[in-house]
Amino acid sequence: MENVVGIVKAFHADIYGSHVRDLYAEKDPGNSSKSLDVRIDEQLFTYFIAVLGVFYNVTVRILHTTGVSIGLCPKNAGTEHQSDIDMNITWCNALRWSSVPTELIDVNLLVSNGTAIYVRPDAVLSFTAMSNKIDHVMKRVRSNRFGLVRLPAFPPTSVLKVLNRCHDLVQAGWTMDDAYIGKSSAVINTWRNFKTQDVRNAFTPQEKESLTSQDQCSLCQDTFQDDDIVLNTSCNHNFHWVCHSDDRTTRMSGISSWFHLKRDFACPFCRQAAVNYLA
């Protein structure tokens, strides 16, 4: 990964997303991330791929109008190995953000190049406002906190993709909160974090008390254990992300399976919106 990053920066391209997040969270991005998101000047793209091809076997996975997803495997690894690194490349005019996919998770807004770290702006901001935004996101990275900065958009596959990314971060030791969109945000955390961390800032004291008093999954009726990953819905009901059997070793259904099957994101308990989204 370090060699690939060096090639990217040699072309004055930008790296953004999870790799930068892990780097500034003082984790080893070489081991924790096998995927790289890159933004490059479209006039340099052909030369960039040619240089990568000197050191790696390059496999094109998805080609679209504004970029390409490729797999990279070191040439000395042999053909029996699968790609070591997935790279999502977006090419754009004058390195504008307009053609880069919108990021919903705040700690993935971080971008780095050869000289600086910055965050993707939502609008034209003053230098002071931009500096404050960088400081805010960096503080959350270093405290292993994250949240959704806006609601995900329908279709169901897009909403589920965002929820699964939140689950993966929690599984990796991060804490999710509702700092940006308040009660509109469903929140995924370990049960321990729900009990010990202030992750529902928009809730009233009564709503927070109701959250922690619901210590059983509304689907399987099992009592939550501290390390269980739990989704607290927008309507303030709690569910295992993945339910377990009585011996807690065999995976069964959970709220993730419910969403996958139903595709309407209504709460199984009250039928209100469990996860809000943009239609």
N, C-alpha and C positions, 0 to 999 in steps of 0.2 A: 504493500500500500504506500509506503514512504516514497518509493521510486516513482510510482504513478503520480503522487501529489507533486513531486519535483518537476515532472514533465508538464503538468497542468500549469504550475506557476511560471515555468520558463516561457509559456505562451501568454503570460499576463492574463490568464483566465481566472474566474472566480470559483471557489468551492463553497457550497452552502449545505445546510441541513444537518443531518445526524452526525456526520464526521466532524464538523466544526464544533457541534455541541459537545461531543465526547472529548474532544481535544481540550476544550476550555473547562470541562468538568473534571479535568486532571485524570481522565481515564486514558488507556492506551487505545487510540482509534485504530491502530493497526490490527489489534486483536478483536476489538468490540464491534467493528463495523467492516463489512465486506462489500459495502455499497457506497458509491461516490456520486454526488450530484454536482454537475459542472456547467458553468455558463461561459461561452466563448464567442468571440467575434466570428461571424459567419465566414469572413474572408480567410480566416486562419484554420478553419475546420479541416480541410483536406490535408494540409500539412501536419496538423495535429495527429490525425489518424495514421498518417504515414510514419511519423516518429514513434507512435505507440507500436506500430507493426514491426519495428526493428527489434523490440524487446519482448513483445507478447504476440501470441496468437489471438487475433481479434475476430470475434463472432458477432455478427449483427443479429440482434434479437427482435427489436421493434423499430421500424422506421416510420416517422410521421413528418408532418409539414414543418415543424419547428425544431426537430431534434431527432435523436436516435438513442436507443438503449443497446449497449454492447456488453459482451463478456470478454474478460481478459484472462489469459492463462500464460504464465511464463513459458518461453519456448523450450527451456530445459526441463519442464515438468513432465513431458511425454503426453501422448495423445490420450492415454487412458484416464488422465485427470480431468475433472470438470473445471469450469472457469473458476479461478480464485477470486476474482473481483467483478462485480457488476457496476457499470458506469452509465449513468443517465446524463446525456449531453444535450443542452439546449443552445442553439446558435441564435444570435440576434444582432441586429444592427446597432452599432455604437454601444454595445453592452447594456442595452436597456432591460429593465425588469419586466416589461410588459408581456414578454413571451415565456416567462418562467412560471410554472404552476403555482397557484396560490397556496401558501402554507397556513395551516390552521393551528398548529402547536407552537406556542411562543418561543420555546427554547430552540426550535429548528429554524427560526428566522435569522440566525447568525450566519454571516458570510465572511469569508477571509480571502485575501489575495496576497501577493508578495510583500505588501507593505502595511496592511491595516486589517482591522476587524471592524465590521459594521453590521447593521441589521437592515433587512429589507424594509424600506419606508412604505407606509400605506398611502401617504400623500406627501406633498412638498412641505418639509418641516424646516424650521430655523435650525441653525447650528446648535443652539442651546437645547432645543427640544429633541434633536437627534441624539445629542450626547446623553441627555437624561434617559432616552429610550434604551440606548446601548447599556448604560449603567444598570437600568432596571432589569433587562433581560440577563445580563451577566450575573447579577446578584442572584437571580432565580436559578441559573445554571449551577452556580457554586453551592447553592443550598439544596440542589437536587429537587427543585420544585418546577412544575409545569402546569399549563392549563390551555384550554382552547381560547383563541383570541376572537373567534367568530363561530357561528353555527355551521356545521357541515351541510352540504347541499344534496338533495335527492339526485340520483336514484339510490335505492337501498345499498347497492354495492359500494358506493362512495361513502355512505354513512358508516357501514360496517368496517370499511377499511380504516377510517379515522378511529373508531372505537378499538379496533384491534391494535393499532399503533399505540394508543393510550395504555391498553392492557400490557403490551410488551415493555413499555417504559416502567410501569409499576412493577412488573416482574423483575426488571433489572435494578430495582431499588429506588426509583423516583417516587415522589409524592405528587398527586394531582390535586388541584384546588379549583375554585370557581372565581378566581380573581378578576376575570375579564367580563364574563357574560352572566355571572350571578346565577339565579335560580333557573335560568334557561339551560344551564349546562348540567347534564348528567355527569357524575363524578365516579371514577374507578379508583379504588385503593385497596390496600390490605385492610382487614378489619382492625388491626392494631392501630393503623394510622387514623381511621375514622374515630377511634376512641381517644387517641392521645394527641392528635394534631388538629389545629383549627383549619379545616379544609373547606368548610361550608360558611364562608364569610358573609354571604348574603342571607343566610337563615336567621330567623329570630331565635332567642334562647329557647323558646318552647319547641321550635322545629328541630333545633340541634338535640334537645333532650329526646324528642320523638325518634330521631335518627338512631341514636345510640341505644335506645330501649328496644328497638326492633332487632334483637340479636339472633333471629332465626330467618333462614331463607324462606321467602314467600312461595317458592316453588317446591323445594324438597323437604322443608320443615326442619332441616338439620340446624343445630346451633352453630353459629360462626366460630371458627377458631382464629387465633390472632393472625396466622399467616395466610388465611383464605383471602382470595381476591374477590372483592364485592363491588357491585355496581349500585350506587345510590341514585335513584331516578330523579327526574325533574319534579315528580309528584311526591318525592320523599318516601319511597319504598325500597327495601334492600333485597338484593338477589345475589346468589353466587354467580360469578362469571361462568364457571363450570361446576355443576353440582357433583357430589360424590356419593358413593354407596355408603352403607353403614360402617364398613371397615376403612373408609376414606382413602382407598387405593384405586378403586375402579371408577373410571370417569363415566358419567352419565350425561344427561342434558343439563342445561343451565340457561341463564338469560341470553347468552350469546347464541345458543342453538334456537331459542325462542325467536329472537330477532331474525335469524337466518331463515327460519321456516315461515314466519308470519309476514315479514317484510313491511309491517306497518308501524313498528316501534311504539305500540300502545302497551301500557303497563299491564301485565297479566293479572294484577291484583285489582286495580280500579278502572282500567281501560282509558285512563287519561294518557297524555303524551309522556312516555317514559324517557324518551330522548327527543329533544326538539331539533328540527332541521329546517333548512330553507327549501320550500317546495319549488 
